[in-house]
Amino acid sequence: MKNSLSKKITMTMAALAVGVIFLTTAFSSLALNWNFNRYLQKAQEQQNRRIIETLAELYGEATSWMAVRRSTMYVGSTTGTQIQVFDRDGRVIADSLQGMMRMQGPGIRWERAQQQRGRLYEYPLYVENHLVGTVKITHLGQQGLLTGEAIIFQRTVRQTALLTGLTLLILAIPAGNALARRLTSRFTGLTAVAEKWGQGRFDTRVKVEGDDELAVLGETMNRMASRLEEQSKLRRKLTGDISHELRTPLTTVQSYLEAFLDGVMEPDEKNVRAILEESHRLERLVNDLQALTDTEPGGKALRLVPLELGDFAGRETERLRPILLQKNISLQVERKSSPVLVQADETLLVRILGNLLINACKYTQAGGQITLSVFCDKDYAGIAVADTGIGIAVEHLPHVFERFYRADPSRSRATGGSGIGLAIVQEMAEAMDGYVTAESEPEKGSTFRVYLKKA
């Protein structure tokens, strides 16, 4: 790859190192210059004060300018400064520069020293608290406050900082490259695993190392792989179950039609009704599968509204009561004294209640009873459907909401069920942020409760 992540990280770290080195050098240089200039200025002022004190002391002892003239020449030549002394009328009493020129003679070095003049300091000259004159001091052979030695010192510091920065930059590039390779190698591992998932190999897992963000990503990907693997198994199982459910009625219809063609059976009313019943079974299976698809993410949009369960239960039971009366099953409705409101999609709740009542009717013998009751607790409310039917064995109870699961396959096909009625109930309840529970005791009956959030 021309622009690999490793290369980008290396270049970024190199650029960052250059930036950090530049800023560090710049700020260090500014701080050094400021503090160094303060130090030099303080040192020069202290030297100037000593010169003034010496001149004042000499003038006080001699009470004339003669000793001051000689001292000015000597101090100026030894300190490399031009000292000018003026009396109170502004007349020049002494100038160390003239004496220094006579003593040292002409020369390039001396001319350069005169051209490089430092800051001019001016001080009043007091003797016993009386103003006797003025002294002007100029340091020669320096640039501003910087002497030759100071300039060399500053240049050495800058060169050292530059060499240190270059060394750090040279070390940062391979270090950044090593870090980038280590980081991108983990990304490469994640990519390889993701490619295997793309091939349907969901049993592959990411090797998790450390406890950083990439480790968290790896754990997240492994959890996703587990879900994908589970969904893949469910999809294969669902495909096999659907094929099996479709094969039985299709085989029956095919057998009848072949018998008609071979003249083995007559296409009388009884045989045609048998074919029609199998076609109805196929239709119910297709409708149930469509209902299951609608409840999955991306299916039909929900319309959750406040719904009063007492009125809803009464209305729906009256609609389904004729079906129960045909089997001589009594239906009892128990409501709350006060209204019970939930957030629900009425269309889905109608199908949930219809599935539960029809399911209870199938497995309840003639003369039995089905009780529909409204319940309410702290955060949820809902509807319970209890029957006095054959019940469900303990070992089958945890699986009743699985698609195409049957506790008794032969009995279920005899009743015409598709095996996904309770799966539809669960999916629809979860689509409305609710859930369903099942309780049962063999030969005594079952109770299904649908929990929905209160409005």
N, C-alpha and C positions, 0 to 999 in steps of 0.2 A: 504494500500500500504506500502510495506516495506521501500521504499525509497521515501517518499512523499516529495513534494516541501516544505511543512512547516518544516519538519524535516531538510532538507538540508539547508534552510535559517537559522534556529535556530543554527545548528552546525557551519555554516559559520560565523554568528555573534559572537558566542562564541569564535571561533578560532581567529577572527579579534580582539576581545576584549583582548584575551591573548597576541596576538602579539603587540597590541598597549601598553598594560600595561608593557610588557617586554622591549620594546624599550624605553618607557618613563622612566622606572626605570633605565635602563642602562645609558641612556644619562644624566639623572638627577644625578646619582651617579658619573659619570665621571666629570660633571661640578662642583658638590659639592666638590669632592676630590681636584680638581685643584684649585678652589678658596680658599678652606679651608687651603690647604698647603701653598698657597701664603700668606694668612693671618698669619699663624703660623710662617712662615719663616720671614716675616716682623717684627712680634712681638719679635721673638728671636733676630734678628739683632738689633732692637732698645734697647732691654735689654742688649745685649753685648756692645753696644756703651756707655750706661750709666756706665757699669762696667769699661770700659777702661777709660772713663772720670774721674771716681772716683779714680782709681789707679794713673792716671797721676796727678790729683790734690794733692793726698796724697804724692806722691813722690816729687812734686814740693815744697810742704810746709816743708817736713822734710829733703829733699836733701839726703835721705838714704832709704834703702830697709826695715827697721824695721817696719815702719808704713804700708808699702805695704804688709808685711807678715801677720800682724794682720788683716788687712782689707780683705785680700784674704780669710783667714779662715772664717771670719764672713760672707762675701757676698756669698761665696760658700755654706755655710751651710744653709743660709736663702733662696737662690734661687734654691738650688738643682742642682748646676753645679760644675763641676771640673774646677778650674781655675789654670792654670800653668803659672808662670811668669819666664822668662829667661832674663838674662842680655845680653849685646851686644856680649859677647863671647859664648853664648849658655848654660851657667851654670844655673841650676834650682835655682831660688831664693825663690820661694814659690809654694806649691801644696796644694790646698784646700782639696783634697781627703784624705790626711793623717790626717789632723786635724778633718775632718768630721768622719773618722773611729774611732778616739780616743774619740770623743764626743758622738757618737751614739752607739758605741760598736757593737759587732758582732750580726748577726740576719738574718733570711731568707729574710725578706723584704729588708734589706739593701744590701744583696748579690744580690737579683734580680734587685735592682735599679742599681747596678754597672754593671750587665750583660747587661741591656737594656740601651745602650748608644746611644745618638743621634748624630747628625752631629757635626764634629769638625770644629770650626772656629779659624782662626789664624789672629791676628792683630798686627801691629807694635805699640810700646808704645813711644809716643813723649812727651817731656816736653820742653816747650818754643821752639818748632820747632827743637829740638835735639833728635835724636833716642837714647833712653836709654835702650831699650830691646824689648822683644816680649811677647805677651800674647796669650795663647791657651785656648779656652773655649769649654767645652763639656757638654751638658745637659744630666743629668742622669735620669734614670727611665722612658724612653720613647722610642718609636719605630720610628726611623727617626726623623720626625718633630712632631710626635703625642705623646702627653702626655697621661697619663691614662684617664684624663677627656675628652680629645679630642676623644680618642678611644671609650669611652662610648657614647659620643655624636653621633659619626658616626654610631655606632651600633643601637642607638635609631632611628635615621633618617631612616636607612635601614628597620628596623622592621615596622616603621610607613608606609613607602612606600609599603611594602609587604602587610600589612593589608589593606591599601587603595585599592591596586590592587585586592585583593581577594574579597573585598566588592563590587567593581565595577563589577567584573566577576559574582558574585552571582546575582547582579541586572541586568546584561546584558542578562543573560539566559532567565529569564521570560519575560523581555521586548522584546527580539528578538522573543521569541515564540509567544507573543501577536501580534507583528507586522506581523510575518509570517502567523498567522492564519487569520488576517484581510485581508492580501494580497491574500492568497490562497482562501479565501471565495469568493472573486470577480472572481478569475479564475474559481472556481466551478460554479458560476452563468453563466459565459460565456460558459463553457462546457455543462451545462444543456440546454442552448438555442441552441447551435450547434447540440446537439443530437435531439432536436425537429425539427430542420431544416432537419436533416438526415431522419426524418420520414415524411417529406413533409409538415410540419406545418410552412410555411414561414410567417404566420401572427404573430408569436411570436417575441418579441423585447427584446433587452438587456436593463436593467435598468442602465442608465448612471448616475454616481455619481462623483462629483469633476471635476477637469480640468487637471488631470495628463495623463500619457501615456495610462493607462488602460481606461480612459474615452474616449480618442481619438480612441482607439481600439474598444470600444463599439459603438461609433457613426459610425465608418467605417463598423462594422458588421451590424448595423441597415440599413445603405444604401445598403449594399450587399443583405440583406434580402428583402428590397423593390424591388430591381432589380430581385431577384429570384422569388418573389411573382408575379411580373409583367410577367416574362418569363413563369412562371407556368400557369398563366391565358392565356397568348398568346398560349402556347402549347395546352392547352385544347380547346381553341377556334379554333386553326389551325386544331386539330384533328377532331373536329366537322364539320368544314367547308369542309375539304377534304372528310369526309364521305358523307356530303351532295352533294358535287360536283360529287363524284363517283356514288352515288345512282341514280341520274337522268338518265345518259346515260345507266347505267346497267339495270335499271328498264325498259327503253325503249327497249333495246335489248331483255331482258327477255320476255317482252310482245309480241314482234314480233315473237319470237321463239315459245312461247306457242300457239300463234294464228296459226302458221304454223302447229304445231303438232295436234291441235284440228280441223284443216281444216276450220277455220273461215276465214283465209286470205291465198292468194296464194303467194308462194315465187317468185313473178315476179321481174322484174328488178327494178321497183319503190320501192318496199318494201326492197329489198336487198340493194339498194342504201341508204335507210334510216338507215338501220343497219350499213352500212359502214360509214356513216357520224357520227353516235354516237361513233363508234370505233375510228375514227379520233379525235373526241373530247376528248376521253379518252387518246389517245396518246399525244395530245397537253398538256393536264393537267399534265401527267407524265413528259414530257419534261420540262415544266415550273417549276415543283417542283424540278427537277434535277438541272436546272439552278439556282434556288434560293439556293439550298444546296451548289453549287459550290462557290457562292459569300460569304458564311458565313465563319467565322474564322475556319481554319483547312481544308477549301476546296482546290480547285486547286490553285497552286502557280501562282502569277501574274508575268507578264513580262512588267514592265513599261519602255517605250522607248519614246524618242522625236517623236511626230507625228504632221505633218502639217495638220491643220483642213480643209483648203480650198480644197486641192487635195482629202483628204479623203471624204469630203461631196459630192464633184462632182462625185467621183467614186461610192459611195454607192447609191446615188439617181438614177443614171443611171441603177443600178442593180434592183432597186425597181420600176422604172417608169412604166413598163408594168402592174403591179398590179393596179396602180392608173389610167392608161388609160382605163382599163376594166370598171371602174366606172365613166369615163368621168370627172376625177378630174385633174386639172392642177397643176403642180409642178414647183415652182420657187426657184432657188438657189441664195443666195446673199453672195458673198465672200468679204474679205478684199483686198485692193490693195496690201498690203504687207503680207508676210507669217506669220501665227499665229501658234506657236509651243506649244504643251502641253505635259505633262508626262502622258501617257495612255497605257493601254493594248489594242492593236488594236482589238483583238478578242472580248473583252467585249464591246468596243465602237461600234463595228459593231452590236452587239445584242441590245445595248441601242438604237441606231438610228433606227434599224429595228423595234423594239417594238413601238417606238414613232410614226414612219411613218405609220405603220399598224394600230395602235390605232387611229390616226388622220383620216385615210382612212375609218375606220368603222363608225365613227360618223360625217362624212362630206357627205352631200347629193351630188348627181350627179350634175355636173356643178360648184361645189365649188372649192376652191383653198387651197393648202398647201404651205407654204413658209418655206424654210430651210435657216437659216442665221448663219453666223459665227460672234461672238462678242468677244470683248477683253476689259478688264479693268486693274486695277493696278496689282493685284496678280493672277487673274484668267482669263481664256479664255474658250470658249465653243461653243456649238451649240444650237440654238433655233429652235423649230418646232412649227409653228403657223398654225392654220386651221380656216376655216370659218364654222365649224360644229355647232352642237346643243348646245355646251357649257355645263358647269357644274354649278348647283345651288350653291349659296353661302354656304349653310349649309353643303353641301357634299364636298366642296373643301378641307377642312383640313384633310379629311379621304381618299383621293384618292390613297395615297401610302400605305395604310394598306392592308394586305393580305386578299384576297377574299372579299374586300369591293366593293359593286356595288351601284351606285346612282340609277340605274333602273335595278333590277335583271332580269326582263323578257326581256328587250331590250338586256342586255349583253349576256344572254344565246342564244338569237336569233342570235347574231353576232358570237357566237361560242367562246367567250372569257372565260378564266379560272378564271379571277378575280385577278390574281397575276402578270399581265404584268407590271404594274407601280411599284409594290413592287420590282420586279426584277430589273427594271431600277434604282430605288433608291439604292438597295443593291449593284449593280455593280458600281455605281458612288461613293458610300462611300468606297468601296473596293479600289478605286484608289485615295483616299483622296479628293474626290470631293463631290458635292451635287446637288440636283435637286430641282427646284421650279416650281410651277404651278400657272397660272393666267387664269381666265376664266370669261366669261359673257354669261349668258343664251341666246341662239338663235343668238349669234354673233361669238362664237368660243372660242378656248382655245390656250394657249401658254405654252409650257414646255421648260425650259432652263436647260441645263446640264453644270455645272461649273467644270472645271478641273484646276489643278495648272499649271502655265506656266512652260515651259521647260527652 
